[in-house]
């Protein structure tokens, strides 16, 4: 005759299973170590090695993600870099809808991200770099708070065609909203072309992004929030919220005017923008 298992054993097993599930949920929702995340991202950037997404193990709030970003940039500043501006992200309506968000994101620019126009960039320093054409603003005085596009432009010294190298430190270039914010909005480098007076109408300038003389992206500055000045307005708002006013001499990268294009070593990258001219560099 078959021996029945004690009923209490089933209850204990069920209880243990429930406990494991509960522990798993608690582990995922445990308060993340923000300094540890900042250090992990910093090391990933210095080593040019991808790391797993944080969103796979913790529930990171947007506020916490921005704090990770602040601490990440703090590590760079302590190594001798200095703040030179901000970059805006998710500035196209299509990207905002794709990510299911209602606002832009932003990141901090440092002197270590500057690449001189026409100079080479070392492919080995990146994980999986991509480039996007943008327009850059050079500020002549501090800017922050709730301002109109006209007020924002009053603080602009010059505008220039620009390229931004974005390079997510996460595996497979995949990330959640909180992941990318923590990773300084994927910002890794930027190149500004010749500066022009801001009295030119840059609301809808055609542009072409070329790799080794071959067009890979065609677009317009109108893709940046309908008008790039709106991105500058948003930058002023974010700066005020973070308690970090945009400073005279800083650069504001307005955001991608086209989709980002993946790069490889040996490519000469050039963007030509109507009225404002060209900007280029070589990925060696």
C-alpha positions as CSV (number, residue, x, y, z in Angstrom):
1,X,0.0,0.0,0.0
2,X,1.4,3.4,-1.0
3,X,2.6,5.6,1.8
4,X,1.0,9.1,2.0
5,X,3.3,12.1,2.4
6,X,2.6,14.1,5.5
7,X,0.2,17.0,4.8
8,X,2.4,19.3,6.7
9,X,5.3,18.7,4.3
10,X,3.1,20.1,1.4
11,X,2.3,23.2,3.4
12,X,6.0,23.7,4.2
13,X,7.0,23.3,0.6
14,X,4.3,25.8,-0.5
15,X,5.4,28.2,2.2
16,X,9.0,27.9,1.2
17,X,8.1,28.5,-2.5
18,X,6.1,31.6,-1.5
19,X,9.0,32.8,0.6
20,X,11.4,32.5,-2.3
21,X,9.0,34.4,-4.6
22,X,8.6,37.1,-2.0
23,X,12.4,37.3,-1.4
24,X,12.9,37.6,-5.2
25,X,10.5,40.5,-5.4
26,X,12.1,42.2,-2.4
27,X,15.5,41.7,-3.9
28,X,14.4,43.4,-7.1
29,X,12.8,46.3,-5.3
30,X,15.6,46.8,-2.8
31,X,17.0,50.3,-2.7
32,X,19.8,50.4,-5.3
33,X,23.4,51.4,-4.4
34,X,23.6,54.6,-6.4
35,X,27.3,55.2,-5.8
36,X,28.1,51.6,-6.9
37,X,26.1,52.1,-10.1
38,X,27.9,55.3,-10.9
39,X,31.3,53.6,-10.4
40,X,30.2,50.6,-12.6
41,X,29.2,53.0,-15.4
42,X,32.4,55.0,-15.0
43,X,34.5,51.8,-15.2
44,X,32.6,50.5,-18.2
45,X,33.3,53.8,-20.0
46,X,37.0,53.8,-19.1
47,X,37.4,50.1,-20.0
48,X,35.1,50.3,-23.1
49,X,33.3,47.2,-21.8
50,X,29.5,46.8,-21.7
51,X,27.7,45.9,-18.5
52,X,24.3,44.5,-17.8
53,X,21.3,46.9,-17.6
54,X,20.4,47.9,-14.1
55,X,16.7,47.5,-14.9
56,X,17.2,43.8,-15.0
57,X,17.8,43.6,-11.3
58,X,16.5,46.8,-9.6
59,X,13.6,49.2,-9.9
60,X,15.4,52.5,-10.4
61,X,13.3,55.6,-10.3
62,X,14.0,58.5,-12.7
63,X,15.1,60.7,-9.8
64,X,17.5,58.0,-8.7
65,X,18.8,57.6,-12.2
66,X,19.6,61.3,-12.4
67,X,21.4,61.1,-9.1
68,X,23.5,58.2,-10.5
69,X,24.3,60.5,-13.5
70,X,25.3,63.3,-11.2
71,X,27.6,61.0,-9.2
72,X,29.0,59.6,-12.5
73,X,30.0,63.0,-13.7
74,X,31.3,63.9,-10.3
75,X,33.9,61.0,-10.7
76,X,35.1,62.6,-14.0
77,X,35.3,66.0,-12.5
78,X,37.4,64.7,-9.6
79,X,39.8,63.3,-12.2
80,X,40.3,66.8,-13.6
81,X,37.6,67.2,-16.3
82,X,35.4,70.3,-16.2
83,X,31.8,71.0,-17.1
84,X,31.3,72.5,-20.5
85,X,27.6,72.2,-21.1
86,X,24.6,69.8,-21.5
87,X,23.1,67.6,-24.1
88,X,19.4,67.0,-24.7
89,X,18.0,63.6,-25.6
90,X,14.7,62.1,-27.0
91,X,14.1,65.4,-28.8
92,X,12.1,63.9,-31.6
93,X,8.4,63.3,-31.1
94,X,8.7,59.9,-32.6
95,X,11.3,58.8,-30.1
96,X,9.3,60.2,-27.2
97,X,6.3,58.2,-28.3
98,X,8.5,55.1,-28.8
99,X,9.8,55.3,-25.3
100,X,6.4,56.0,-23.8
101,X,7.5,59.1,-22.0
102,X,6.2,62.6,-21.8
103,X,9.4,64.6,-21.6
104,X,12.9,64.9,-22.9
105,X,16.0,63.7,-21.0
106,X,19.3,65.4,-20.5
107,X,22.9,64.7,-19.8
108,X,26.0,66.6,-18.7
109,X,29.0,67.4,-21.0
110,X,32.5,67.5,-19.8
111,X,35.8,68.6,-21.3
112,X,36.8,64.9,-21.7
113,X,34.1,64.5,-24.3
114,X,35.3,67.3,-26.6
115,X,36.6,66.2,-30.0
116,X,38.2,68.9,-32.1
117,X,36.6,69.4,-35.5
118,X,38.5,67.5,-38.2
119,X,40.5,65.5,-35.6
120,X,40.4,61.7,-35.2
121,X,38.6,59.8,-32.5
122,X,39.9,56.4,-31.3
123,X,37.3,53.7,-31.9
124,X,38.9,51.6,-29.1
125,X,37.7,54.0,-26.5
126,X,34.0,53.2,-27.2
127,X,31.8,50.2,-26.7
128,X,29.4,50.4,-29.6
129,X,29.5,54.1,-30.8
130,X,26.8,55.8,-32.9
131,X,26.7,59.3,-34.3
132,X,23.8,61.7,-34.8
133,X,23.7,65.1,-36.5
134,X,22.7,68.0,-34.3
135,X,22.8,71.8,-33.8
136,X,24.8,73.3,-31.0
137,X,24.2,76.5,-29.0
138,X,27.1,78.5,-27.4
139,X,25.9,80.6,-24.5
140,X,27.0,84.2,-23.7
141,X,25.4,84.4,-20.4
142,X,23.7,82.1,-17.8
143,X,20.4,80.6,-18.6
144,X,17.9,78.7,-16.4
145,X,14.3,78.5,-15.4
146,X,11.1,78.9,-17.3
147,X,11.9,80.9,-20.4
148,X,10.4,81.5,-23.8
149,X,12.2,80.6,-27.0
150,X,13.0,84.3,-27.6
151,X,14.4,84.7,-24.0
152,X,16.4,81.5,-24.5
153,X,17.9,82.8,-27.8
154,X,18.8,86.1,-26.2
155,X,21.4,84.1,-24.1
156,X,22.9,82.5,-27.2
157,X,26.3,83.8,-28.6
158,X,26.4,81.5,-31.6
159,X,25.1,78.4,-33.3
160,X,27.0,75.6,-35.1
161,X,26.4,72.3,-36.9
162,X,27.5,69.5,-34.6
163,X,27.9,65.8,-34.3
164,X,27.4,63.8,-31.1
165,X,28.9,60.4,-30.4
166,X,26.5,58.4,-28.3
167,X,27.7,55.1,-26.8
168,X,25.5,53.2,-24.3
169,X,27.6,51.4,-21.8
170,X,24.9,48.6,-21.7
171,X,25.1,45.3,-23.5
172,X,23.5,45.2,-26.9
173,X,22.7,49.0,-26.8
174,X,19.5,48.1,-25.0
175,X,18.2,50.0,-22.0
176,X,15.2,51.3,-20.1
177,X,14.5,55.0,-19.6
178,X,16.1,55.0,-16.1
179,X,19.1,53.0,-17.5
180,X,19.9,55.6,-20.2
181,X,19.5,58.6,-17.8
182,X,21.9,57.0,-15.3
183,X,24.4,56.5,-18.2
184,X,24.5,60.2,-18.9
185,X,21.9,59.9,-21.7
186,X,24.6,57.8,-23.6
187,X,26.7,60.9,-24.3
188,X,30.3,60.1,-25.1
189,X,31.7,62.8,-27.3
190,X,30.8,65.8,-29.4
191,X,32.2,67.8,-32.3
192,X,31.1,71.4,-33.1
193,X,31.7,73.0,-36.5
194,X,32.3,76.7,-37.2
195,X,30.2,79.0,-35.1
196,X,27.7,81.5,-36.8
197,X,25.7,84.4,-35.4
198,X,22.4,83.1,-34.1
199,X,20.3,85.5,-36.3
200,X,20.2,82.8,-39.1
201,X,16.8,81.0,-39.3
202,X,17.8,77.5,-38.2
203,X,14.2,76.2,-37.7
204,X,14.2,74.0,-40.8
205,X,17.7,73.5,-42.2
206,X,18.3,70.4,-44.4
207,X,21.2,68.2,-43.5
208,X,23.1,65.2,-44.8
209,X,25.2,62.8,-42.7
210,X,27.9,61.1,-44.7
211,X,30.2,58.1,-44.0
212,X,33.3,58.2,-46.3
213,X,31.3,60.4,-48.7
214,X,28.2,58.2,-48.8
215,X,24.9,59.6,-47.4
216,X,23.6,57.5,-44.5
217,X,21.1,59.9,-43.0
218,X,19.1,62.8,-44.5
219,X,17.0,65.1,-42.3
220,X,16.2,68.5,-41.0
221,X,16.6,70.6,-37.9
222,X,12.8,70.8,-37.7
223,X,13.0,67.2,-36.4
224,X,14.4,68.6,-33.2
225,X,11.2,69.5,-31.2
226,X,9.8,71.1,-34.3
227,X,12.3,73.9,-33.7
228,X,15.7,73.5,-32.0
229,X,15.1,76.6,-29.8
230,X,12.5,74.5,-27.9
231,X,15.2,72.1,-26.9
232,X,17.2,75.0,-25.5
233,X,14.1,76.1,-23.5
234,X,13.9,72.6,-22.1
235,X,17.6,72.7,-21.2
236,X,17.0,75.9,-19.2
237,X,14.1,74.2,-17.3
238,X,16.1,71.1,-16.5
239,X,19.1,73.1,-15.4
240,X,16.9,75.1,-12.9
241,X,15.3,71.9,-11.6
242,X,18.8,70.4,-11.0
243,X,20.1,73.5,-9.4
244,X,22.8,73.8,-12.1
245,X,22.2,76.9,-14.2
246,X,23.6,76.9,-17.7
247,X,26.7,79.0,-17.7
248,X,28.2,81.5,-20.1
249,X,30.6,79.7,-22.4
250,X,28.7,76.4,-22.1
251,X,27.5,74.4,-25.1
252,X,24.0,73.0,-25.4
253,X,23.6,70.1,-27.8
254,X,20.0,70.3,-29.0
255,X,19.5,66.6,-29.8
256,X,19.5,64.3,-32.8
257,X,18.0,65.6,-36.0
258,X,18.0,62.0,-37.4
259,X,18.3,58.5,-36.1
260,X,21.8,57.7,-34.8
261,X,24.0,55.8,-37.2
262,X,26.3,53.0,-36.0
263,X,30.0,53.5,-36.7
264,X,33.1,51.4,-37.2
265,X,36.8,52.1,-37.4
266,X,38.2,53.8,-40.5
267,X,35.2,55.9,-41.3
268,X,35.3,59.6,-42.1
269,X,32.2,61.1,-40.7
270,X,30.9,64.4,-42.1
271,X,27.6,66.3,-41.8
272,X,26.6,69.1,-44.1
273,X,23.9,71.5,-42.8
274,X,22.2,74.1,-45.0
275,X,23.4,77.7,-44.3
276,X,25.6,76.6,-41.3
277,X,28.2,74.5,-43.2
278,X,30.1,71.3,-42.4
279,X,31.4,69.5,-39.4
280,X,33.6,66.3,-39.6
281,X,35.9,63.9,-37.8
282,X,37.5,60.5,-38.5
283,X,36.8,57.4,-36.5
284,X,40.2,55.6,-36.6
